[in-house]
Amino acid sequence: MRFPILTVFALLAVGAVARFVFVATHPPVDHHLFEYETIAPMREQWWLLHFYGAGFGFILAFGSLAILTVIACRRTRVLATVGGVIATLGAILTALGFAAEGVTWAYATDPKVIDPDAGAALLHNLGEYPAMIDDPILTGFLLIPIGVLLQLVALWIARAVPRWLVYTTLGVLVLSQLPLPTVVIGVTTALEALVLIALGALTTRTTLRTVATPEKLVVP
């Protein structure tokens, strides 16, 4: 079981880094994202970051964390499972929304696919009616912190990771939900990535020991 568990942690780390790169390099979220002149020069980068950075990043990070938490939390497995399912569902919705945004914007700004004037008109209309793409992303943004919060409670009750890590993760989780300036968002995203990897690493340690030893495990 050691290799599969370490593989899951590696996927979590890859997802956390990919998610950080996506958010850190994403242009400010404003009306300029619906302007042809803004997206066209970064069309290839836009598609790659949205489809792979966000698409895979969110699912790998939170899906892998869910697997590790469920195995580590022997005493609170039901709560960990519920939290993991909610967070993973949120990650999937977010990934689908960002992937759709990446593909749609890339096609709209590709002159080989659509006339530039028509592409500009399409982006403008998407700005007027963004619900189809925004709703999955915003729903995912709501579900992910709820799921992670339940996982933290499960980890805290089960004492599967040190308490300081639970408190630190909770603090970063709260910080990430605040309406922060664009410059600060890059810093909080880096903190999120570091906390996710740290949480994954210590949960992996507990998971390996839980699988190896049948007796109850308590982490001081």
C-alpha positions as CSV (number, residue, x, y, z in Angstrom):
1,M,0.0,0.0,0.0
2,R,3.0,2.3,0.4
3,F,3.5,3.1,-3.3
4,P,-0.2,3.9,-4.1
5,I,-0.5,6.2,-1.1
6,L,2.7,8.1,-2.0
7,T,1.4,8.3,-5.5
8,V,-1.7,10.0,-4.3
9,F,0.3,12.5,-2.3
10,A,2.5,13.2,-5.4
11,L,-0.7,13.9,-7.4
12,L,-1.9,16.2,-4.6
13,A,1.4,18.2,-4.7
14,V,1.2,18.4,-8.5
15,G,-2.4,19.7,-8.3
16,A,-1.5,22.2,-5.6
17,V,1.4,23.6,-7.7
18,A,-0.7,23.7,-10.9
19,R,-3.5,25.5,-9.1
20,F,-1.0,28.0,-7.7
21,V,0.5,28.7,-11.2
22,F,-3.0,29.1,-12.6
23,V,-4.2,31.6,-10.1
24,A,-0.9,33.5,-9.9
25,T,-0.6,34.0,-13.6
26,H,-4.3,34.7,-14.3
27,P,-5.1,38.3,-15.4
28,P,-7.2,40.4,-13.0
29,V,-10.9,39.3,-13.1
30,D,-12.6,42.2,-14.6
31,H,-14.4,43.3,-17.8
32,H,-11.1,43.2,-19.8
33,L,-11.3,39.4,-19.8
34,F,-14.2,39.8,-22.3
35,E,-12.2,42.0,-24.6
36,Y,-10.6,40.4,-27.7
37,E,-7.5,42.5,-27.5
38,T,-6.8,41.2,-24.0
39,I,-7.2,37.5,-24.7
40,A,-5.9,37.2,-28.2
41,P,-2.1,37.7,-27.4
42,M,-2.3,35.1,-24.7
43,R,-4.6,32.6,-26.4
44,E,-2.3,29.5,-26.1
45,Q,-1.3,30.3,-22.6
46,W,-5.0,31.0,-21.6
47,W,-6.1,27.6,-23.0
48,L,-3.2,25.7,-21.3
49,L,-3.6,27.3,-17.9
50,H,-7.4,26.9,-17.8
51,F,-7.6,23.4,-19.2
52,Y,-4.6,21.9,-17.5
53,G,-3.7,24.3,-14.7
54,A,-7.2,24.7,-13.3
55,G,-8.8,21.7,-14.9
56,F,-6.4,19.1,-13.5
57,G,-5.1,21.3,-10.6
58,F,-8.3,21.5,-8.6
59,I,-9.3,17.9,-9.1
60,L,-5.9,16.4,-8.3
61,A,-5.4,18.6,-5.2
62,F,-8.7,18.2,-3.5
63,G,-9.5,14.7,-4.8
64,S,-6.2,13.4,-3.6
65,L,-6.6,15.1,-0.2
66,A,-10.0,13.5,0.1
67,I,-8.5,10.0,-0.4
68,L,-5.7,10.5,2.1
69,T,-8.1,12.0,4.7
70,V,-10.6,9.2,4.5
71,I,-7.8,6.6,5.1
72,A,-6.1,8.6,7.9
73,C,-9.3,9.3,9.8
74,R,-10.1,5.9,11.2
75,R,-12.3,7.3,14.0
76,T,-14.1,9.9,11.9
77,R,-14.2,8.2,8.5
78,V,-17.9,9.1,7.8
79,L,-17.3,12.8,8.4
80,A,-14.0,12.7,6.4
81,T,-15.9,11.0,3.5
82,V,-18.7,13.5,3.5
83,G,-16.2,16.4,3.5
84,G,-14.1,14.7,0.8
85,V,-17.0,14.2,-1.5
86,I,-18.2,17.8,-1.1
87,A,-14.7,19.2,-1.7
88,T,-14.1,16.9,-4.7
89,L,-17.5,17.7,-6.2
90,G,-16.7,21.4,-5.8
91,A,-13.3,20.9,-7.5
92,I,-14.9,19.0,-10.4
93,L,-17.4,21.8,-11.0
94,T,-14.7,24.5,-10.8
95,A,-12.4,22.5,-13.1
96,L,-15.2,22.1,-15.7
97,G,-16.1,25.8,-15.6
98,F,-12.5,26.9,-16.0
99,A,-11.9,24.3,-18.8
100,A,-15.0,25.5,-20.6
101,E,-13.8,29.1,-20.2
102,G,-10.3,28.2,-21.6
103,V,-11.6,26.4,-24.6
104,T,-14.3,28.9,-25.5
105,W,-12.0,31.9,-25.2
106,A,-9.3,30.2,-27.2
107,Y,-11.6,29.4,-30.1
108,A,-13.1,32.9,-30.0
109,T,-9.7,34.5,-30.4
110,D,-8.4,32.1,-33.1
111,P,-8.7,33.7,-36.5
112,K,-8.4,30.3,-38.2
113,V,-11.6,29.3,-36.5
114,I,-13.7,32.5,-36.4
115,D,-13.4,35.9,-37.9
116,P,-11.9,38.4,-35.4
117,D,-14.9,40.7,-35.4
118,A,-17.2,37.7,-34.8
119,G,-14.9,36.5,-32.0
120,A,-14.9,39.9,-30.4
121,A,-18.7,40.0,-30.5
122,L,-18.9,36.5,-29.0
123,L,-16.6,37.5,-26.1
124,H,-18.7,40.7,-25.5
125,N,-21.9,38.6,-25.4
126,L,-20.3,36.2,-23.0
127,G,-19.6,39.1,-20.8
128,E,-23.2,40.1,-20.9
129,Y,-24.4,36.5,-20.1
130,P,-21.7,34.7,-18.2
131,A,-23.9,32.5,-16.1
132,M,-23.3,29.2,-18.0
133,I,-19.6,29.4,-17.3
134,D,-19.6,31.3,-14.0
135,D,-22.2,29.2,-12.2
136,P,-20.2,26.0,-12.0
137,I,-17.1,27.9,-10.9
138,L,-18.9,29.9,-8.2
139,T,-20.7,26.8,-7.0
140,G,-17.3,25.0,-6.8
141,F,-15.8,27.9,-4.9
142,L,-18.6,27.5,-2.3
143,L,-18.4,23.7,-2.0
144,I,-14.6,23.4,-1.7
145,P,-14.2,25.3,1.6
146,I,-17.2,23.6,3.1
147,G,-15.8,20.2,2.2
148,V,-12.3,21.1,3.4
149,L,-13.7,22.5,6.7
150,L,-15.4,19.1,7.3
151,Q,-12.2,17.3,6.6
152,L,-10.3,19.5,9.0
153,V,-12.9,18.7,11.7
154,A,-12.5,15.0,11.0
155,L,-8.7,15.3,11.2
156,W,-8.9,17.3,14.4
157,I,-11.2,14.9,16.2
158,A,-9.2,11.9,15.0
159,R,-6.0,13.6,15.9
160,A,-4.6,12.4,12.6
161,V,-2.4,15.4,12.1
162,P,-0.9,18.0,14.5
163,R,-3.3,20.5,15.8
164,W,-1.2,23.5,14.7
165,L,-1.6,22.3,11.1
166,V,-5.4,22.2,11.4
167,Y,-5.4,25.7,12.9
168,T,-3.1,27.0,10.2
169,T,-5.1,25.4,7.4
170,L,-8.3,26.9,8.9
171,G,-6.7,30.3,9.0
172,V,-5.6,30.2,5.4
173,L,-9.0,28.8,4.4
174,V,-10.8,31.8,6.0
175,L,-8.3,34.2,4.5
176,S,-8.9,32.8,1.0
177,Q,-12.6,33.6,1.3
178,L,-12.0,37.4,1.9
179,P,-12.3,40.0,-0.8
180,L,-8.6,40.8,-1.1
181,P,-6.7,43.0,-3.6
182,T,-5.3,41.3,-6.6
183,V,-1.7,41.6,-5.3
184,V,-2.5,39.9,-2.1
185,I,-4.4,37.1,-3.8
186,G,-1.1,35.8,-5.2
187,V,0.3,35.6,-1.7
188,T,-2.7,33.8,-0.3
189,T,-2.6,31.4,-3.2
190,A,1.0,30.5,-2.4
191,L,0.0,30.0,1.2
192,E,-2.9,27.7,0.1
193,A,-0.5,25.6,-2.0
194,L,2.0,25.3,0.9
195,V,-0.7,24.4,3.4
196,L,-2.2,21.9,1.0
197,I,1.1,20.2,0.5
198,A,1.9,20.2,4.2
199,L,-1.5,18.8,5.0
200,G,-1.1,16.2,2.4
201,A,2.3,15.2,3.6
202,L,1.4,14.8,7.3
203,T,-1.9,13.1,6.4
204,T,0.2,10.7,4.2
205,R,2.4,9.9,7.1
206,T,-0.6,9.1,9.3
207,T,-2.2,7.1,6.4
208,L,0.9,5.0,6.0
209,R,1.1,4.3,9.7
210,T,-2.7,3.6,9.8
211,V,-2.4,1.0,7.0
212,A,0.6,-0.6,8.6
213,T,-0.7,-0.9,12.2
214,P,-4.2,-2.0,13.1
215,E,-4.3,-0.4,16.5
216,K,-5.7,3.1,17.2
217,L,-3.2,5.8,16.2
218,V,-3.0,9.1,18.0
219,V,-0.7,11.9,16.9
220,P,0.3,14.2,19.7
